[in-house]
């Protein structure tokens, strides 16, 4: 009995002493980061809306806010921040995109494209000898850019065996009127002054049911290469004009055309 009593008292004494010297550890930056909620990014990489964290694919999603912070207006502006994505810039011929280094024909890579480029659900793919060189749509009024790594042939066709790049535009909003005009001016060493102007208009046709959205843009980037044989200056300049229009009609809460 004496031994048991002494043992119990010793345990109680140690517990009491531990409670005296205990102090909560100060919060660290890691604890604060872990407490920050993760932003939910909705993607359509599987042809249906889903949270990026739950999509069973290797996907990089660049939101409109991130693209704006990058100052991205074309493919080369954001391609360098996407893991596994490389490209060859051919100027007016477009870019040759490669995901994870996958090419179908190493001797004639331009004949057999294996990386698809989509503007919404419309494929942008060259043909013939420029089959693997894609056009470069300006990133105006863009909701996000999705880069899908790995074979995507089931959902995006034979030209997506290496992966797919999807540029998702903003959809018409039947709930409100919206208008936006932005412009920018740039200079080029040994070149001229460049500019960019674009405008966006969103107009409901039937409030809550139908709307139309129109986008237009002008862009001029001065070149810096002079052709001494012909005497032409800034021969590598880039002048782009474009527009697009889209509409939506909500048949129900879950069906839109």
HURADA-V67601 format. One record per pair of residues at least 24 apart in sequence whose ideal C-beta (glycine too) atoms are under 8 Angstrom apart, sorted by the first residue. I is the first residue (numbers start at 0). GAP is how many residues later the second one is. If there is no record, write none. Layout:
i=I gap=GAP
i=I gap=GAP
This chain:
i=40 gap=103
i=42 gap=101
i=42 gap=103
i=43 gap=102
i=43 gap=122
i=43 gap=124
i=44 gap=101
i=44 gap=103
i=44 gap=121
i=45 gap=109
i=46 gap=108
i=56 gap=91
i=56 gap=92
i=56 gap=93
i=57 gap=90
i=57 gap=91
i=57 gap=92
i=58 gap=87
i=58 gap=88
i=58 gap=89
i=58 gap=90
i=59 gap=25
i=59 gap=86
i=59 gap=87
i=59 gap=89
i=60 gap=83
i=60 gap=84
i=60 gap=85
i=60 gap=86
i=61 gap=82
i=61 gap=83
i=61 gap=84
i=61 gap=85
i=62 gap=80
i=62 gap=81
i=63 gap=78
i=63 gap=79
i=63 gap=80
i=63 gap=106
i=66 gap=72
i=66 gap=75
i=66 gap=77
i=66 gap=78
i=71 gap=67
i=72 gap=65
i=72 gap=66
i=72 gap=67
i=72 gap=123
i=72 gap=146
i=73 gap=62
i=73 gap=64
i=73 gap=65
i=74 gap=61
i=75 gap=60
i=76 gap=62
i=77 gap=61
i=77 gap=67
i=81 gap=65
i=82 gap=66
i=83 gap=65
i=83 gap=79
i=84 gap=62
i=84 gap=80
i=89 gap=43
i=90 gap=145
i=91 gap=146
i=92 gap=37
i=92 gap=40
i=93 gap=32
i=93 gap=36
i=93 gap=39
i=93 gap=40
i=93 gap=41
i=93 gap=42
i=94 gap=38
i=94 gap=39
i=94 gap=41
i=95 gap=36
i=95 gap=37
i=95 gap=38
i=96 gap=35
i=96 gap=37
i=96 gap=68
i=97 gap=64
i=98 gap=48
i=98 gap=50
i=98 gap=51
i=98 gap=63
i=98 gap=64
i=99 gap=49
i=99 gap=50
i=99 gap=62
i=99 gap=63
i=101 gap=59
i=101 gap=60
i=101 gap=61
i=102 gap=59
i=103 gap=57
i=112 gap=46
i=113 gap=45
i=113 gap=46
i=113 gap=47
i=113 gap=48
i=114 gap=44
i=114 gap=45
i=114 gap=47
i=114 gap=48
i=114 gap=49
i=114 gap=50
i=115 gap=36
i=115 gap=40
i=115 gap=41
i=115 gap=43
i=115 gap=44
i=115 gap=47
i=115 gap=48
i=115 gap=49
i=116 gap=47
i=116 gap=48
i=116 gap=50
i=117 gap=38
i=117 gap=46
i=117 gap=47
i=117 gap=48
i=117 gap=49
i=118 gap=48
i=118 gap=50
i=119 gap=46
i=119 gap=47
i=119 gap=48
i=119 gap=49
i=122 gap=33
i=122 gap=34
i=122 gap=36
i=124 gap=34
i=136 gap=30
i=136 gap=105
i=137 gap=60
i=137 gap=79
i=137 gap=81
i=137 gap=102
i=137 gap=104
i=138 gap=28
i=139 gap=58
i=139 gap=60
i=139 gap=75
i=139 gap=77
i=139 gap=102
i=140 gap=28
i=140 gap=29
i=140 gap=39
i=140 gap=57
i=140 gap=59
i=140 gap=72
i=140 gap=74
i=141 gap=25
i=141 gap=26
i=141 gap=27
i=141 gap=28
i=142 gap=25
i=142 gap=26
i=142 gap=27
i=142 gap=28
i=143 gap=24
i=168 gap=46
i=168 gap=75
i=168 gap=77
i=169 gap=30
i=169 gap=43
i=170 gap=42
i=170 gap=75
i=170 gap=77
i=171 gap=30
i=171 gap=39
i=171 gap=40
i=171 gap=41
i=171 gap=74
i=171 gap=75
i=171 gap=76
i=172 gap=29
i=172 gap=31
i=172 gap=38
i=172 gap=40
i=173 gap=30
i=173 gap=31
i=173 gap=32
i=173 gap=33
i=173 gap=34
i=173 gap=35
i=173 gap=36
i=173 gap=37
i=173 gap=74
i=173 gap=76
i=174 gap=29
i=174 gap=32
i=174 gap=33
i=175 gap=26
i=175 gap=28
i=176 gap=25
i=176 gap=26
i=176 gap=27
i=177 gap=24
i=185 gap=35
i=185 gap=36
i=186 gap=35
i=187 gap=33
i=187 gap=34
i=187 gap=35
i=187 gap=36
i=187 gap=46
i=188 gap=35
i=189 gap=34
i=190 gap=31
i=190 gap=32
i=190 gap=33
i=190 gap=43
i=190 gap=46
i=191 gap=30
i=191 gap=42
i=191 gap=45
i=192 gap=29
i=193 gap=25
i=193 gap=26
i=193 gap=27
i=193 gap=28
i=194 gap=24
i=194 gap=25
i=195 gap=24
i=204 gap=42
i=207 gap=42
i=208 gap=40
i=208 gap=41
i=209 gap=37
i=209 gap=38
i=209 gap=39
i=209 gap=40
i=210 gap=36
i=210 gap=37
i=211 gap=33
i=211 gap=34
i=211 gap=35
i=212 gap=32
i=212 gap=33
i=212 gap=34
i=213 gap=29
i=213 gap=30
i=213 gap=31
i=214 gap=28
i=214 gap=29
i=214 gap=30
i=215 gap=26
i=215 gap=27
i=216 gap=24
i=216 gap=25
i=216 gap=26
